[in-house]
Amino acid sequence: MSKQQMSMGRARGLRNSVAWGALGLIGCHPEAASAPKECREDVDCGEGVECRGGRCMGVAPARAADSPTATPEAPVAAAPERRRGEGPIEAPAERWSFELGAVVYARPTLVEQLDGRVIAYVGSHAGRFVGVVAEGAGAGRPVLDLWVDGIIWSTAVADARGWLYFGADDDHLYAVDPEAGSIAWSRRLGECDPPRAPGPEGVRCDVDGGPSLAPGGDLFVGADGLYRVADDGTIRWHYPPKEEGPGAHVATTPLVTDELVVFGNYARKVIALDHDGALRWELPLGADVDGSPVVGRDGTIYVGSDDGSLHALDPSGTLRWSYDVGAEVRGQAVVGPDGAIVFGSHDGNLYALEPSGELRWLMPTQGAIHAPVAIDGAGRIFVGSRDEHLYAIDLDGHVYWNLELPDQIDSGVAIAPGGTLVLGCDDGVLRGLR
């Protein structure tokens, strides 16, 4: 099922869910509300919770607390690089929240400031793009508040000078100068006319594939194919070339390596180009590719597909293995420091695989997992589910906690240097949890 079908399903109020099945990993027991309880046997944990590896594999949901309403602040210059923080081991509380008024789907982008603050930038389905202080003085207060004429699906990327780039389904790529507090330029990509035509043609030119930074500060971004765009909005090239006909929609964030740009598309392919836009290889799959690719330390590329599998490819495009879960794999996976590949599926399970493709563990939730998986500086995993819970797990499959939120979670978690978890929710609220 493609983005278009998913969007139509959401408009009808549909929810993807699975039966509770094996409750041992998610649990609902007050005695296990934060860190895993030590145990010898299942009976030490309580009814329905398993004892695995000396710890109870179940935790109670904790509901986030209220926070005060935010008021405006001012942006400052960005620092050059963001450190990877370590998320909370115990169930966090809500430290701040900011209401955007519509679904927050994208993963927030964190930018450190020279004054020590961390700003979270994210867009909403109403076309609102904001910057909110995630950590530091004035946490929860906005520093930027802009509107564009389209749903924002994409996660923004920040360049070395602190400018933000993101796409919207009005077929435009936007550049934002946060110090000026304004849109510096916008560039229409593709020739879909009208931009909001019903059906696949209306989706084809939506700018929601990335963007990713290219060497030298250019951008690789997906729309009706893949574009390389300069930081002033000049289009360097487009794949496929115009003489090959209309390009298929690219919804994935392009993976940029030293030699390749790798992405999936709605023509059911994974494609690799060189940085000049020449085709290196393509691998046909059985369905649309919505899962953004990631790369392991050995160069293996991992990508999920609507064919219900996570696929492992070598850098030459040869398929090494596929792990079938029977439902769409759309959220971006992560690769842990020990090589484990962790990803979610619309079957409601979170999976961890060995580099060989063998199952290490799985954790069931009560709803489809559409969100990308996040990993912190200590190797802990954080992921949201459409069962309205956020989960924290280690690479051995032990659940630290889960946290109940008011609506489904499609946004990925961003982890600030001080350990604050920043994420959006389908209730239209951006939250900071710690």
Buried (B, 14 or more C-beta within 10 A) or exposed (E): BBBBEBBEEBEEEEEBBBEBBBBBBBBBBEEBBBBBBEBEEBEEBBEBBBBBEEBBBBBBBBEBEEBEEBEEBEBBEBBEEBEEBBBBBEBBBBBBBBBBEBBBBBBBBBBBBEEEBBBBBBBBBBBBBBBBBBBBEBBBBBBBBBEBEBBBBBBBBBBEEBBBBBBBBBBBBBBBBBBEBEBBBBBBBBEBEEBBEEEBBBBBBBBBBBBBBBEEEBBBBBBBBBBBBBBEBEBBBBBBEEEEEBBBBBBBBBBBBEEBBBBBBBBBBBBBBEBEBEEBBEBEBEBBBBBBBBBBEEEBBBBBBBBBBBBBBEBEBEEBBBBEBEBBBBBBBBBBEEBBBBBBBBBBBBBBBEBEBEEBBBBBBBBBBBBBBBBBBBBBBBBBBBBBBBBBBBBBBBBBBBBBBEBBBBBBBBBBBBBBBBBBBBBBBBBBBB
